[in-house]
Amino acid sequence: MRKHRIGIAFFYHESHSFSPMKTEIEHFRNEGYFVGDEIYDAYTGTKTEVGGFLDVLKQEEDVEIVPLLCAAAIPSGVVSTNAYSIIEEQMLKSIQLSGRLDGLLLALHGAMVVEHLFDPEAHLLGKIREIIGPNVPIATTLDMHANLSGKIIDYTPLHFGFKTYPHIDMYEQGVHAAIALLKHLKEGVTFYASFEKLPMMPPSINMRTAEGPMHKMIEWAKQAEEDEGIYNVSVFGGFPYSDIPMAGACVLVVALDPQKGKETAEKLASLFWSVREEFIMDLPDVKEGLNFALAIEEALPIVLADISDNPLSCGSGDTTELLREMVHLNIPDTLFGGLYDPESIEACLNAGVGNKVSLSLGGKVSPEFGEPVQVEATVMALSDGIFHNSGPFNQHLKVDLKGTAHIRVGELDVLLIGRPMSANDPEMFRHIGLEPSTKRILGLKAKNHFRAAFEPIVGRIIYVDAPGVASNRLTTFTYRHIPRPIWPLNDIQYEVEQRRKEKWKQ
């Protein structure tokens, strides 16, 4: 029996145009860079897109899985031309050398920016099409914060965006993409894509899908998927820190009926525009946030989320305003982490567990957002920084922090980490003997993803907008390439219906 040979690949990065930290090839190798059969060991059993691809395809007796290349790096500054070129070349070469492919499953982010490319995901799809031809089906998964251009549907109609934030449905979207690919391949099902771009670039802080405007959008999307002729509806909020012409929100509908798909995309875009003002949030500064936390009587830990330096929003993970204030207040039963500071980890290693050490904490990558904090600390524990996520976000995935140190400064426990990483899973702390659920206040370098694992063990969550490259205040950034006008940076009038009429006139 002739088997369907289906390739699987993964190329993932969320790029911040205003971050000082360029993303080089070593950043991909530090996070996840797997070739061929290495992909099985890295992703089998994980709640990731590739984990979903594998689980679906392994059940098909007439399918041969062709593992190609998986490369991912923690969100940071734009990807260097050199790093992108290395990965693209290896990706394309792996496809060329794989022999006949009958289909391709490709996990992408959608908000990657390269030094010489504004739209690298569409560029990559175009290069792949040149190799495999126009008829081999491709299905992709995409992050909810993707900045998409209409070009992406020129290469395939099959795109599946995450429907949760925190992103706990990565696996499910991988499953959906694989099933759709098989439907086309085995049953001859024809899919059509409809795409609507909106002139809006909402801040991501209020895109959580448990409540608020994005919750409404996802519920409307799910309702639309119940309609005959509609297969999948993806709502993308965009990533507002990418200064590119395709920045901003959009809706992408995969349909069996092209006309129905078009109407649905236009309707959802109109609804998206109608709830735009609900995305705006006013946040307290560090002192206001801490004063609020201290006034709350609650048995469970109170979280102060340092969102402006969240590494998964491309923060450096080493800004110091919240840390400085927590050191100053010296509140019992408090924990701060993780702070990116390999230099201080090295000093802790030299001092040894149980010994005192003078440290200059943080403020090394982005001193403009806060100078280093000078402290006398006790080294409590040291670790290689390797653990596996236990929470719903990237569940079971191996994480390597490149070393960690638990230090105590007065009454404050601090976790130092060897590379920028959001505090999205309690195992970041537990692997070194810190139990976050026992603390009164947690100062976390995090934004929204941490909620998936932390909400069961914490109480009130307070977002603080300290200085940082991922500030909630979009007016602090000097954009040069985003489309204009665009809400909320411009007060604009926009109606989907009017735009539709203009389109038909052309």
VOGU-3710 file (C-alpha; in Angstrom, 3 decimals, decimal comma):
1> mrkhrigiaf> 0,000/0,000/0,000  1,373/3,407/-0,993  1,688/5,572/2,080  0,993/9,272/2,245  4,275/10,937/3,209  3,590/13,983/5,386  6,324/16,337/6,541  6,220/18,087/9,895  8,151/21,240/10,716  8,165/24,151/13,159
11> fyheshsfsp> 9,661/27,654/12,806  8,603/29,940/15,606  9,539/33,402/16,798  7,721/36,493/18,043  9,857/39,528/17,233  9,961/42,928/18,961  11,126/45,712/16,666  12,119/47,920/19,601  14,020/45,355/21,671  17,795/45,903/21,900
21> mkteiehfrn> 18,405/42,133/21,842  18,745/40,793/18,302  17,809/37,123/17,940  20,737/35,045/16,698  21,066/31,377/15,768  22,302/30,456/19,256  18,998/31,677/20,709  17,167/29,103/18,613  19,635/26,410/19,618  19,198/27,336/23,293
31> egyfvgdeiy> 15,408/27,083/23,146  14,693/24,325/20,643  16,478/23,229/17,486  15,693/19,688/16,383  16,440/17,956/13,095  14,856/14,785/11,732  14,220/12,065/14,300  15,259/14,391/17,150  11,772/15,871/16,772  10,171/12,695/18,129
41> daytgtktev> 12,140/12,858/21,381  11,514/16,579/21,834  7,771/16,714/21,150  6,181/13,288/21,598  3,757/13,469/24,516  3,874/17,278/24,732  0,827/19,524/24,550  2,281/21,466/21,641  1,345/21,905/17,990  3,959/19,353/16,925
51> ggfldvlkqe> 2,734/17,004/19,634  -0,705/17,260/18,033  0,679/16,623/14,551  2,428/13,488/15,756  -0,517/12,063/17,662  -2,886/12,364/14,692  -0,474/11,025/12,087  0,680/8,075/14,208  -2,871/6,753/14,213  -2,976/6,563/10,422
61> edveivpllc> -1,665/3,250/9,055  -1,331/4,660/5,556  0,732/7,713/6,633  4,491/7,978/6,865  5,701/10,841/9,037  8,660/12,761/7,616  10,234/14,846/10,421  12,023/17,840/8,941  13,203/20,731/11,143  11,891/22,389/14,278
71> aaaipsgvvs> 13,398/25,707/15,378  12,075/28,046/18,055  13,510/30,893/20,119  12,159/32,862/23,048  10,563/36,149/21,904  13,165/38,877/21,573  14,371/41,459/19,087  14,221/40,972/15,342  15,801/37,816/13,963  19,138/38,452/12,337
81> tnaysiieeq> 19,456/37,881/8,602  22,125/35,297/9,327  19,985/33,295/11,773  16,936/33,313/9,517  18,986/32,350/6,464  20,550/29,380/8,266  17,182/28,033/9,390  15,415/28,712/6,102  18,207/27,045/4,133  18,147/23,975/6,365
91> mlksiqlsgr> 14,351/23,839/6,261  14,252/23,993/2,465  17,120/21,531/2,121  15,373/19,057/4,426  12,280/19,281/2,230  14,306/18,816/-0,945  16,107/15,769/0,465  12,984/14,170/1,902  11,822/12,819/-1,431  8,159/12,838/-2,345
101> ldglllalhg> 5,936/14,725/0,080  2,148/14,371/-0,115  1,496/17,016/2,544  3,181/19,361/5,006  2,229/20,377/8,548  3,992/23,546/9,606  3,800/25,238/13,008  4,444/28,982/12,692  4,025/31,991/14,946  2,985/34,742/12,551
111> amvvehlfdp> 4,775/37,655/14,257  8,353/36,955/13,247  10,335/39,893/11,890  13,736/39,511/10,241  16,284/42,260/9,615  15,630/42,101/5,878  12,049/40,708/5,904  8,808/42,156/7,233  6,749/39,040/6,409  9,062/36,018/6,803
121> eahllgkire> 6,309/33,423/7,328  4,706/34,258/3,976  8,178/34,398/2,403  8,977/30,915/3,743  5,686/29,495/2,491  6,458/30,910/-0,939  9,880/29,240/-0,959  8,356/25,930/0,122  5,760/26,156/-2,634  8,550/26,576/-5,183
131> iigpnvpiat> 9,945/23,218/-4,066  6,833/21,080/-3,533  4,663/22,643/-6,230  1,161/24,114/-6,107  -0,831/20,956/-5,380  0,747/19,472/-2,253  -1,453/20,559/0,679  0,037/22,596/3,515  -1,651/23,252/6,859  -0,268/25,683/9,445
141> tldmhanlsg> -0,873/26,563/13,054  -0,510/30,196/14,109  -0,298/32,147/17,356  -3,241/34,343/18,365  -0,850/37,312/18,299  0,163/36,807/14,680  0,575/39,838/12,405  -0,668/38,426/9,127  -0,802/39,730/5,593  -3,225/38,506/2,982
151> kiidytplhf> -0,317/36,789/1,222  -0,502/33,874/3,625  -3,680/32,521/2,031  -2,093/32,638/-1,435  -0,041/29,569/-0,477  -2,663/27,532/1,394  -6,147/28,061/2,803  -5,475/25,868/5,843  -4,475/28,042/8,796  -5,459/27,337/12,398
161> gfktyphidm> -4,953/30,028/15,038  -4,911/29,453/18,786  -8,257/30,142/20,426  -6,938/30,553/23,960  -4,765/33,073/25,764  -2,990/31,760/27,789  -2,265/29,484/24,837  -3,373/26,118/26,181  -4,853/24,837/22,906  -1,607/24,592/20,914
171> yeqgvhaaia> -1,998/20,811/20,858  -5,642/21,008/19,762  -4,826/23,329/16,859  -2,081/20,951/15,791  -4,683/18,176/15,819  -7,142/20,291/13,798  -4,500/21,180/11,212  -3,501/17,531/10,794  -7,106/16,351/10,456  -7,877/19,007/7,842
181> llkhlkegvt> -4,791/18,058/5,854  -5,860/14,404/5,904  -9,400/15,328/4,851  -8,017/17,050/1,790  -5,500/14,321/1,077  -7,695/11,263/1,598  -11,216/12,512/0,984  -10,586/15,206/-1,592  -12,197/17,918/0,536  -11,596/21,391/-0,919
191> fyasfeklpm> -11,084/24,292/1,482  -11,255/28,036/0,839  -9,797/30,877/2,906  -11,228/34,344/3,526  -9,106/37,030/5,149  -10,071/40,409/6,637  -7,461/42,844/7,957  -8,531/45,590/10,357  -6,882/48,983/10,972  -6,507/48,232/14,677
201> mppsinmrta> -3,536/47,204/16,808  -4,921/46,528/20,296  -2,613/46,155/23,295  -2,322/42,468/24,185  -2,753/42,789/27,950  -6,547/42,449/27,700  -6,650/39,676/25,088  -7,230/36,928/27,636  -9,917/34,557/26,459  -11,422/33,797/29,884
211> egpmhkmiew> -13,152/37,172/29,895  -13,301/40,493/28,099  -13,373/41,402/24,410  -11,312/38,480/23,118  -13,551/36,072/25,006  -16,468/37,562/23,074  -14,620/37,220/19,789  -13,724/33,585/20,372  -17,295/32,736/21,359  -18,551/34,404/18,162
221> akqaeedegi> -15,942/32,479/16,191  -17,084/29,181/17,711  -20,695/30,019/16,928  -19,759/30,773/13,311  -18,037/27,383/13,066  -21,434/25,769/13,700  -22,771/27,227/10,443  -22,941/25,011/7,403  -20,023/25,601/5,059  -17,713/27,020/7,757
231> ynvsvfggfp> -14,839/24,798/8,885  -12,683/27,006/11,123  -12,556/30,633/12,274  -9,368/32,200/13,649  -9,242/35,601/15,341  -5,816/37,238/15,524  -5,186/40,188/17,825  -1,769/40,926/16,362  1,490/41,735/18,134  1,763/45,502/18,666
241> ysdipmagac> 5,523/45,570/19,213  6,356/44,615/15,611  6,893/47,728/13,507  5,843/46,246/10,164  3,285/47,059/7,448  1,149/44,004/8,311  0,883/44,755/12,039  -2,542/44,490/13,583  -5,671/42,446/13,989  -7,341/40,215/11,424
251> vlvvaldpqk> -9,840/37,402/10,930  -9,182/34,279/8,865  -11,977/31,870/7,946  -11,472/28,381/6,489  -14,633/27,370/4,661  -16,123/24,711/2,447  -18,332/27,374/0,852  -16,229/30,347/-0,354  -19,093/32,849/-0,351  -20,175/31,838/3,133
261> gketaeklas> -16,556/32,116/4,251  -16,274/35,629/2,882  -19,478/36,763/4,581  -18,388/35,233/7,873  -14,976/36,909/7,770  -16,589/40,294/7,125  -19,111/39,796/9,930  -16,450/38,779/12,454  -14,230/41,704/11,423  -17,138/44,070/12,044
271> lfwsvreefi> -17,730/42,567/15,481  -14,011/42,813/16,257  -14,044/46,503/15,463  -17,135/47,033/17,624  -15,402/45,817/20,821  -12,057/47,548/20,235  -12,372/50,049/23,109  -12,717/47,185/25,587  -9,070/46,237/24,984  -7,793/49,419/26,666
281> mdlpdvkegl> -6,688/49,075/30,295  -5,166/51,580/32,722  -2,550/49,920/34,910  -0,965/50,992/38,211  2,715/51,770/38,472  4,965/49,710/40,756  4,371/51,653/43,996  0,624/51,828/43,426  0,510/48,110/42,701  2,483/47,185/45,815
291> nfalaieeal> 0,412/49,470/48,042  -2,722/47,854/46,659  -1,314/44,376/47,330  -0,370/45,253/50,912  -3,897/46,509/51,590  -5,463/43,205/50,560  -6,222/40,625/53,244  -6,089/37,306/51,437  -4,892/33,828/52,318  -3,571/33,035/48,850
301> pivladisdn> -0,511/34,726/47,309  -1,014/38,029/45,535  0,731/38,321/42,183  2,351/41,489/40,883  2,909/40,800/37,188  5,752/42,876/35,734  4,197/42,830/32,258  6,498/45,385/30,635  9,454/43,060/31,062  7,704/39,780/30,294
311> plscgsgdtt> 10,226/37,735/28,255  7,449/36,174/26,159  6,608/39,726/25,083  10,303/40,159/24,252  11,301/41,742/27,546  14,915/41,323/28,638  13,847/39,772/31,930  16,275/41,981/33,873  14,547/45,328/34,471  14,667/46,357/38,099
321> ellremvhln> 11,945/48,797/39,169  9,656/46,196/40,773  12,629/44,321/42,248  14,078/47,523/43,717  10,821/48,387/45,447  10,347/44,858/46,816  13,919/44,881/48,186  13,278/48,289/49,749  10,017/47,262/51,431  11,526/43,957/52,650
331> ipdtlfggly> 8,137/42,287/53,126  8,190/38,828/54,761  7,223/35,810/52,636  7,813/37,428/49,269  9,308/35,994/46,082  10,620/37,653/42,934  11,530/35,868/39,703  12,847/34,923/37,422  15,478/37,617/36,987  17,815/37,091/34,035
341> dpesieacln> 21,316/37,560/35,412  23,979/34,975/34,472  26,710/37,202/35,931  25,121/37,037/39,383  24,562/33,283/39,041  28,289/32,888/38,401  29,043/34,899/41,540  26,685/32,628/43,510  28,404/29,530/42,152  31,755/30,928/43,243
351> agvgnkvsls> 30,432/31,803/46,708  28,667/28,485/47,282  25,387/27,551/48,970  24,961/28,995/52,457  27,414/31,826/51,942  26,970/35,569/51,647  27,658/37,361/48,380  27,545/40,964/47,153  25,548/41,215/43,935  24,569/43,797/41,366
361> lggkvspefg> 21,173/42,454/40,325  19,671/42,984/36,891  19,795/46,154/34,833  22,555/44,868/32,586  20,713/44,357/29,290  18,296/47,278/29,615  19,731/49,746/32,153  17,550/52,459/30,641  14,634/50,737/32,369  16,349/50,602/35,757
371> epvqveatvm> 19,919/50,467/37,048  21,240/47,322/38,783  20,144/46,823/42,404  23,055/46,471/44,841  22,371/43,826/47,496  23,963/41,584/50,097  22,446/38,149/49,581  22,637/34,628/50,941  22,960/31,828/48,399  20,171/29,390/49,303
381> alsdgifhns> 20,349/26,881/46,419  21,849/26,325/42,975  20,533/24,327/40,032  21,220/23,523/36,390  17,865/25,149/35,623  16,317/22,175/33,835  12,689/21,233/34,498  9,527/20,090/32,718  6,371/22,192/32,649  3,547/20,745/34,730
391> gpfnqhlkvd> 0,844/23,298/33,932  -1,438/23,432/30,866  0,798/25,835/28,907  3,372/23,799/26,925  2,679/20,900/29,255  5,500/18,349/29,659  7,872/20,413/27,516  11,461/20,451/28,758  12,761/23,888/29,773  16,436/24,730/30,199
401> lkgtahirvg> 17,136/28,007/32,010  20,907/27,620/31,624  21,393/27,644/35,363  19,501/29,098/38,318  20,275/30,442/41,769  17,938/30,978/44,704  19,138/33,881/46,803  17,653/35,601/49,841  17,861/39,366/50,272  16,501/40,259/53,695
411> eldvlligrp> 13,001/38,752/53,738  12,794/38,488/49,941  13,524/35,314/47,979  14,818/35,921/44,442  15,223/33,386/41,641  18,037/34,195/39,230  17,940/32,526/35,805  20,519/32,042/33,093  18,403/33,121/30,139  15,265/35,250/29,783
421> msandpemfr> 12,154/33,172/30,488  8,672/34,135/31,641  7,566/32,733/34,994  4,752/30,771/33,371  5,009/27,508/35,291  5,467/26,928/39,054  8,110/24,314/38,214  10,461/27,198/37,431  10,539/27,769/41,202  9,782/24,300/42,509
431> higlepstkr> 12,697/22,660/40,714  15,079/24,529/43,039  13,006/24,097/46,201  10,892/27,273/46,148  7,148/26,826/46,616  5,290/29,885/45,271  1,955/28,894/46,835  3,339/29,560/50,342  4,272/33,189/49,675  2,343/36,338/50,497
441> ilglkaknhf> 3,403/38,298/47,412  4,865/37,046/44,126  6,642/39,485/41,814  6,669/37,672/38,490  8,222/38,495/35,125  5,059/37,416/33,308  1,971/38,632/31,514  -0,956/36,304/30,834  0,360/32,817/30,063  1,294/32,247/33,710
451> raafepivgr> -2,391/32,266/34,667  -2,915/28,805/33,199  -0,737/27,178/35,870  -0,760/29,794/38,638  -4,455/30,695/38,944  -5,236/27,526/40,959  -2,645/28,473/43,605  -2,855/32,295/43,798  -5,418/34,930/44,681  -5,513/38,470/43,323
461> iiyvdapgva> -3,451/39,259/40,236  -2,272/42,846/39,766  -0,655/43,959/36,520  1,927/46,699/37,009  3,271/48,771/34,153  6,861/49,407/35,168  9,300/50,726/32,559  10,159/48,115/29,954  10,305/47,288/26,280  6,894/45,567/26,448
471> snrlttftyr> 5,033/48,492/27,976  1,263/48,556/27,693  1,556/52,187/26,528  1,966/51,919/22,763  2,496/55,672/22,465  5,977/55,189/23,953  7,190/53,508/20,750  8,326/55,326/17,612  6,653/53,413/14,792  7,870/53,920/11,236
481> hiprpiwpln> 6,382/51,046/9,234  2,949/50,189/10,664  -0,080/50,968/8,487  -1,664/54,367/9,066  -4,161/55,269/10,280  -4,443/52,570/12,910  -6,381/52,446/16,161  -5,629/53,191/19,017  -2,724/55,379/17,854  -5,074/57,254/15,533
491> diqyeveqrr> -8,691/58,204/16,123  -10,171/56,790/12,929  -13,548/56,045/11,457  -13,858/52,578/10,026  -16,765/50,468/8,892  -16,364/46,984/7,480  -19,435/47,397/5,315  -18,094/50,536/3,673  -14,753/48,851/3,023  -16,546/45,889/1,492
501> kekwkq> -18,437/48,174/-0,904  -15,214/49,878/-1,958  -13,636/46,489/-2,593  -16,435/45,470/-4,930  -16,062/48,702/-6,911  -12,462/47,825/-7,841
//
